[in-house]
Amino acid sequence: MDKRPESSEEENVVVIEEKDNKTRLYIVLAVVLGAALGGVIGSASTASRWQETYDALEVRYQDLLDEKAELALSVERRTASLDTEVEEQLNVAMEEQIATYDSEIADRDRRIAALNKQNETLRTELEEKQQSLATSNQANEQLNRQSDMQVVMLERSRELFQRELTVKSELAKLEDQRDELIPTIDRLKKDCDLFLEGTSWDAKSDACDRQDEASSRLSQINQMIQVHRMDLKEIEAIAKKIGVK
């Protein structure tokens, strides 16, 4: 009787190990079962109780397997739910980040557009000021040229005026000399004629020489008068040309 229960115990352990040798729970159950069966070896009633216990353990083991499968399924579902939740949170965070980036980009674009507009306005103002400055410089240059021309004209006018006064003064003196010389020549001519005729003792011998000298002087004076009159005409023409008269 002692050998058969031991053999039956070993067979039961083998059967249980063959069903699931990867589960630690089964090993514990097998040890408990062996301990329980060790105390009742040799009794037929004990074998029946052992069978009941084994069946109960088998049922419990199957329940544990079902619970394990259900737990694994629950874990899988929870994992999937967590994955979905995490993915949704990531999507929301990504969308928020993208929205933030888009807002920052839009704000940057607005600032860039405002700066470009401001730069364009400043560029336009600068071009207008440069053009105005160029126009002012051109006007100043023209005024300077006109001023220089006016200075030259005034200087030329002053020179012409002084020259005109000088020529007129000299011309007046020459005309006075001519007016004084003509009667003298007439008188010297009479004396020369009387001297040549020999009809007057008052006529001097140098009367003819003096007449010739006076006539030569009159000729020179007349030539100088003509030159001065030509100078006055030239001065008048120049004055009209430069707008003085």
TORKOL-4160 file (C-alpha; in steps of 0.2 Angstrom, whole numbers, padded with zeros to 4 digits, m for minus):
245
<pt num="1" X="0000" Y="0000" Z="0000"/>
<pt num="2" X="0014" Y="0012" Z="0003"/>
<pt num="3" X="0022" Y="0010" Z="m0014"/>
<pt num="4" X="0006" Y="0013" Z="m0024"/>
<pt num="5" X="0001" Y="0030" Z="m0016"/>
<pt num="6" X="0019" Y="0036" Z="m0018"/>
<pt num="7" X="0018" Y="0031" Z="m0037"/>
<pt num="8" X="0001" Y="0039" Z="m0038"/>
<pt num="9" X="0008" Y="0055" Z="m0030"/>
<pt num="10" X="0022" Y="0055" Z="m0043"/>
<pt num="11" X="0010" Y="0053" Z="m0057"/>
<pt num="12" X="m0001" Y="0067" Z="m0051"/>
<pt num="13" X="0014" Y="0078" Z="m0050"/>
<pt num="14" X="0020" Y="0074" Z="m0068"/>
<pt num="15" X="0002" Y="0076" Z="m0074"/>
<pt num="16" X="0001" Y="0094" Z="m0067"/>
<pt num="17" X="0019" Y="0098" Z="m0072"/>
<pt num="18" X="0014" Y="0093" Z="m0090"/>
<pt num="19" X="m0001" Y="0104" Z="m0090"/>
<pt num="20" X="0009" Y="0120" Z="m0086"/>
<pt num="21" X="0027" Y="0118" Z="m0081"/>
<pt num="22" X="0029" Y="0137" Z="m0084"/>
<pt num="23" X="0017" Y="0143" Z="m0071"/>
<pt num="24" X="0024" Y="0146" Z="m0053"/>
<pt num="25" X="0007" Y="0144" Z="m0046"/>
<pt num="26" X="0006" Y="0126" Z="m0052"/>
<pt num="27" X="0022" Y="0122" Z="m0043"/>
<pt num="28" X="0015" Y="0129" Z="m0027"/>
<pt num="29" X="m0001" Y="0119" Z="m0029"/>
<pt num="30" X="0009" Y="0103" Z="m0032"/>
<pt num="31" X="0019" Y="0105" Z="m0017"/>
<pt num="32" X="0003" Y="0109" Z="m0006"/>
<pt num="33" X="m0005" Y="0094" Z="m0014"/>
<pt num="34" X="0009" Y="0082" Z="m0011"/>
<pt num="35" X="0010" Y="0088" Z="0007"/>
<pt num="36" X="m0009" Y="0085" Z="0009"/>
<pt num="37" X="m0008" Y="0068" Z="0001"/>
<pt num="38" X="0007" Y="0063" Z="0011"/>
<pt num="39" X="m0003" Y="0063" Z="0027"/>
<pt num="40" X="m0017" Y="0051" Z="0021"/>
<pt num="41" X="m0006" Y="0038" Z="0011"/>
<pt num="42" X="m0013" Y="0021" Z="0013"/>
<pt num="43" X="m0032" Y="0026" Z="0014"/>
<pt num="44" X="m0045" Y="0023" Z="0001"/>
<pt num="45" X="m0055" Y="0037" Z="0008"/>
<pt num="46" X="m0040" Y="0049" Z="0007"/>
<pt num="47" X="m0038" Y="0045" Z="m0011"/>
<pt num="48" X="m0056" Y="0050" Z="m0014"/>
<pt num="49" X="m0053" Y="0066" Z="m0004"/>
<pt num="50" X="m0038" Y="0069" Z="m0014"/>
<pt num="51" X="m0047" Y="0067" Z="m0030"/>
<pt num="52" X="m0060" Y="0080" Z="m0024"/>
<pt num="53" X="m0046" Y="0092" Z="m0019"/>
<pt num="54" X="m0037" Y="0089" Z="m0035"/>
<pt num="55" X="m0053" Y="0093" Z="m0045"/>
<pt num="56" X="m0056" Y="0109" Z="m0034"/>
<pt num="57" X="m0038" Y="0114" Z="m0037"/>
<pt num="58" X="m0040" Y="0110" Z="m0056"/>
<pt num="59" X="m0055" Y="0122" Z="m0056"/>
<pt num="60" X="m0046" Y="0135" Z="m0046"/>
<pt num="61" X="m0031" Y="0133" Z="m0058"/>
<pt num="62" X="m0043" Y="0135" Z="m0073"/>
<pt num="63" X="m0051" Y="0150" Z="m0064"/>
<pt num="64" X="m0033" Y="0157" Z="m0061"/>
<pt num="65" X="m0029" Y="0155" Z="m0080"/>
<pt num="66" X="m0046" Y="0163" Z="m0085"/>
<pt num="67" X="m0042" Y="0178" Z="m0073"/>
<pt num="68" X="m0024" Y="0178" Z="m0080"/>
<pt num="69" X="m0031" Y="0179" Z="m0098"/>
<pt num="70" X="m0044" Y="0192" Z="m0093"/>
<pt num="71" X="m0031" Y="0202" Z="m0084"/>
<pt num="72" X="m0020" Y="0201" Z="m0099"/>
<pt num="73" X="m0034" Y="0207" Z="m0110"/>
<pt num="74" X="m0038" Y="0221" Z="m0098"/>
<pt num="75" X="m0020" Y="0226" Z="m0097"/>
<pt num="76" X="m0019" Y="0225" Z="m0116"/>
<pt num="77" X="m0035" Y="0236" Z="m0117"/>
<pt num="78" X="m0028" Y="0248" Z="m0104"/>
<pt num="79" X="m0012" Y="0249" Z="m0114"/>
<pt num="80" X="m0022" Y="0252" Z="m0130"/>
<pt num="81" X="m0032" Y="0265" Z="m0121"/>
<pt num="82" X="m0017" Y="0273" Z="m0114"/>
<pt num="83" X="m0008" Y="0273" Z="m0131"/>
<pt num="84" X="m0024" Y="0281" Z="m0138"/>
<pt num="85" X="m0025" Y="0293" Z="m0124"/>
<pt num="86" X="m0006" Y="0297" Z="m0125"/>
<pt num="87" X="m0008" Y="0299" Z="m0144"/>
<pt num="88" X="m0022" Y="0311" Z="m0142"/>
<pt num="89" X="m0013" Y="0321" Z="m0129"/>
<pt num="90" X="0002" Y="0321" Z="m0140"/>
<pt num="91" X="m0009" Y="0326" Z="m0155"/>
<pt num="92" X="m0017" Y="0340" Z="m0144"/>
<pt num="93" X="0000" Y="0346" Z="m0138"/>
<pt num="94" X="0007" Y="0345" Z="m0156"/>
<pt num="95" X="m0008" Y="0355" Z="m0163"/>
<pt num="96" X="m0006" Y="0368" Z="m0149"/>
<pt num="97" X="0012" Y="0369" Z="m0153"/>
<pt num="98" X="0009" Y="0371" Z="m0171"/>
<pt num="99" X="m0004" Y="0384" Z="m0168"/>
<pt num="100" X="0008" Y="0393" Z="m0157"/>
<pt num="101" X="0021" Y="0392" Z="m0171"/>
<pt num="102" X="0009" Y="0398" Z="m0184"/>
<pt num="103" X="0004" Y="0413" Z="m0172"/>
<pt num="104" X="0022" Y="0417" Z="m0170"/>
<pt num="105" X="0026" Y="0416" Z="m0188"/>
<pt num="106" X="0011" Y="0426" Z="m0193"/>
<pt num="107" X="0016" Y="0439" Z="m0180"/>
<pt num="108" X="0034" Y="0439" Z="m0187"/>
<pt num="109" X="0027" Y="0441" Z="m0204"/>
<pt num="110" X="0016" Y="0456" Z="m0199"/>
<pt num="111" X="0031" Y="0464" Z="m0190"/>
<pt num="112" X="0042" Y="0461" Z="m0206"/>
<pt num="113" X="0028" Y="0468" Z="m0217"/>
<pt num="114" X="0027" Y="0483" Z="m0205"/>
<pt num="115" X="0046" Y="0485" Z="m0206"/>
<pt num="116" X="0046" Y="0483" Z="m0225"/>
<pt num="117" X="0033" Y="0497" Z="m0226"/>
<pt num="118" X="0042" Y="0508" Z="m0214"/>
<pt num="119" X="0058" Y="0505" Z="m0224"/>
<pt num="120" X="0049" Y="0509" Z="m0240"/>
<pt num="121" X="0042" Y="0525" Z="m0233"/>
<pt num="122" X="0059" Y="0530" Z="m0227"/>
<pt num="123" X="0067" Y="0526" Z="m0244"/>
<pt num="124" X="0054" Y="0536" Z="m0252"/>
<pt num="125" X="0057" Y="0551" Z="m0240"/>
<pt num="126" X="0076" Y="0549" Z="m0243"/>
<pt num="127" X="0074" Y="0549" Z="m0262"/>
<pt num="128" X="0063" Y="0564" Z="m0261"/>
<pt num="129" X="0075" Y="0573" Z="m0249"/>
<pt num="130" X="0089" Y="0569" Z="m0261"/>
<pt num="131" X="0080" Y="0575" Z="m0276"/>
<pt num="132" X="0075" Y="0591" Z="m0266"/>
<pt num="133" X="0093" Y="0593" Z="m0261"/>
<pt num="134" X="0099" Y="0590" Z="m0279"/>
<pt num="135" X="0086" Y="0603" Z="m0285"/>
<pt num="136" X="0092" Y="0615" Z="m0272"/>
<pt num="137" X="0110" Y="0612" Z="m0276"/>
<pt num="138" X="0106" Y="0615" Z="m0295"/>
<pt num="139" X="0097" Y="0631" Z="m0290"/>
<pt num="140" X="0111" Y="0637" Z="m0279"/>
<pt num="141" X="0123" Y="0633" Z="m0293"/>
<pt num="142" X="0112" Y="0643" Z="m0305"/>
<pt num="143" X="0111" Y="0657" Z="m0293"/>
<pt num="144" X="0130" Y="0657" Z="m0290"/>
<pt num="145" X="0133" Y="0657" Z="m0309"/>
<pt num="146" X="0120" Y="0672" Z="m0311"/>
<pt num="147" X="0128" Y="0681" Z="m0296"/>
<pt num="148" X="0145" Y="0678" Z="m0304"/>
<pt num="149" X="0139" Y="0684" Z="m0320"/>
<pt num="150" X="0131" Y="0699" Z="m0312"/>
<pt num="151" X="0147" Y="0703" Z="m0303"/>
<pt num="152" X="0157" Y="0702" Z="m0319"/>
<pt num="153" X="0143" Y="0712" Z="m0328"/>
<pt num="154" X="0144" Y="0725" Z="m0314"/>
<pt num="155" X="0163" Y="0725" Z="m0315"/>
<pt num="156" X="0162" Y="0727" Z="m0333"/>
<pt num="157" X="0149" Y="0740" Z="m0332"/>
<pt num="158" X="0160" Y="0750" Z="m0320"/>
<pt num="159" X="0175" Y="0748" Z="m0331"/>
<pt num="160" X="0164" Y="0753" Z="m0346"/>
<pt num="161" X="0157" Y="0768" Z="m0337"/>
<pt num="162" X="0174" Y="0774" Z="m0331"/>
<pt num="163" X="0181" Y="0771" Z="m0349"/>
<pt num="164" X="0166" Y="0781" Z="m0356"/>
<pt num="165" X="0169" Y="0795" Z="m0343"/>
<pt num="166" X="0188" Y="0795" Z="m0348"/>
<pt num="167" X="0185" Y="0795" Z="m0366"/>
<pt num="168" X="0171" Y="0809" Z="m0365"/>
<pt num="169" X="0183" Y="0819" Z="m0354"/>
<pt num="170" X="0197" Y="0817" Z="m0366"/>
<pt num="171" X="0186" Y="0820" Z="m0381"/>
<pt num="172" X="0180" Y="0836" Z="m0373"/>
<pt num="173" X="0198" Y="0842" Z="m0370"/>
<pt num="174" X="0202" Y="0838" Z="m0388"/>
<pt num="175" X="0187" Y="0847" Z="m0395"/>
<pt num="176" X="0192" Y="0862" Z="m0384"/>
<pt num="177" X="0209" Y="0861" Z="m0391"/>
<pt num="178" X="0203" Y="0860" Z="m0409"/>
<pt num="179" X="0191" Y="0875" Z="m0406"/>
<pt num="180" X="0205" Y="0885" Z="m0399"/>
<pt num="181" X="0217" Y="0880" Z="m0413"/>
<pt num="182" X="0206" Y="0884" Z="m0428"/>
<pt num="183" X="0206" Y="0903" Z="m0425"/>
<pt num="184" X="0225" Y="0902" Z="m0422"/>
<pt num="185" X="0228" Y="0893" Z="m0438"/>
<pt num="186" X="0217" Y="0906" Z="m0448"/>
<pt num="187" X="0227" Y="0920" Z="m0440"/>
<pt num="188" X="0244" Y="0911" Z="m0444"/>
<pt num="189" X="0238" Y="0908" Z="m0462"/>
<pt num="190" X="0235" Y="0927" Z="m0464"/>
<pt num="191" X="0252" Y="0931" Z="m0457"/>
<pt num="192" X="0260" Y="0918" Z="m0469"/>
<pt num="193" X="0251" Y="0925" Z="m0484"/>
<pt num="194" X="0256" Y="0942" Z="m0480"/>
<pt num="195" X="0274" Y="0937" Z="m0477"/>
<pt num="196" X="0274" Y="0928" Z="m0493"/>
<pt num="197" X="0266" Y="0943" Z="m0502"/>
<pt num="198" X="0278" Y="0955" Z="m0494"/>
<pt num="199" X="0265" Y="0968" Z="m0492"/>
<pt num="200" X="0266" Y="0969" Z="m0473"/>
<pt num="201" X="0281" Y="0972" Z="m0462"/>
<pt num="202" X="0271" Y="0965" Z="m0447"/>
<pt num="203" X="0271" Y="0948" Z="m0453"/>
<pt num="204" X="0284" Y="0937" Z="m0446"/>
<pt num="205" X="0295" Y="0925" Z="m0455"/>
<pt num="206" X="0290" Y="0910" Z="m0445"/>
<pt num="207" X="0272" Y="0913" Z="m0448"/>
<pt num="208" X="0271" Y="0899" Z="m0461"/>
<pt num="209" X="0281" Y="0887" Z="m0450"/>
<pt num="210" X="0269" Y="0890" Z="m0436"/>
<pt num="211" X="0254" Y="0888" Z="m0447"/>
<pt num="212" X="0261" Y="0871" Z="m0453"/>
<pt num="213" X="0264" Y="0866" Z="m0435"/>
<pt num="214" X="0247" Y="0871" Z="m0430"/>
<pt num="215" X="0239" Y="0863" Z="m0445"/>
<pt num="216" X="0248" Y="0847" Z="m0441"/>
<pt num="217" X="0242" Y="0848" Z="m0423"/>
<pt num="218" X="0224" Y="0851" Z="m0429"/>
<pt num="219" X="0225" Y="0836" Z="m0440"/>
<pt num="220" X="0232" Y="0825" Z="m0425"/>
<pt num="221" X="0218" Y="0832" Z="m0414"/>
<pt num="222" X="0204" Y="0828" Z="m0427"/>
<pt num="223" X="0211" Y="0810" Z="m0428"/>
<pt num="224" X="0211" Y="0808" Z="m0410"/>
<pt num="225" X="0193" Y="0815" Z="m0409"/>
<pt num="226" X="0188" Y="0802" Z="m0422"/>
<pt num="227" X="0196" Y="0788" Z="m0412"/>
<pt num="228" X="0188" Y="0794" Z="m0396"/>
<pt num="229" X="0171" Y="0795" Z="m0405"/>
<pt num="230" X="0173" Y="0777" Z="m0411"/>
<pt num="231" X="0178" Y="0771" Z="m0394"/>
<pt num="232" X="0162" Y="0779" Z="m0387"/>
<pt num="233" X="0151" Y="0770" Z="m0400"/>
<pt num="234" X="0160" Y="0753" Z="m0396"/>
<pt num="235" X="0157" Y="0756" Z="m0377"/>
<pt num="236" X="0139" Y="0760" Z="m0381"/>
<pt num="237" X="0137" Y="0744" Z="m0391"/>
<pt num="238" X="0145" Y="0733" Z="m0377"/>
<pt num="239" X="0134" Y="0741" Z="m0364"/>
<pt num="240" X="0118" Y="0737" Z="m0375"/>
<pt num="241" X="0125" Y="0719" Z="m0377"/>
<pt num="242" X="0127" Y="0716" Z="m0358"/>
<pt num="243" X="0111" Y="0724" Z="m0354"/>
<pt num="244" X="0118" Y="0740" Z="m0346"/>
<pt num="245" X="0109" Y="0751" Z="m0357"/>
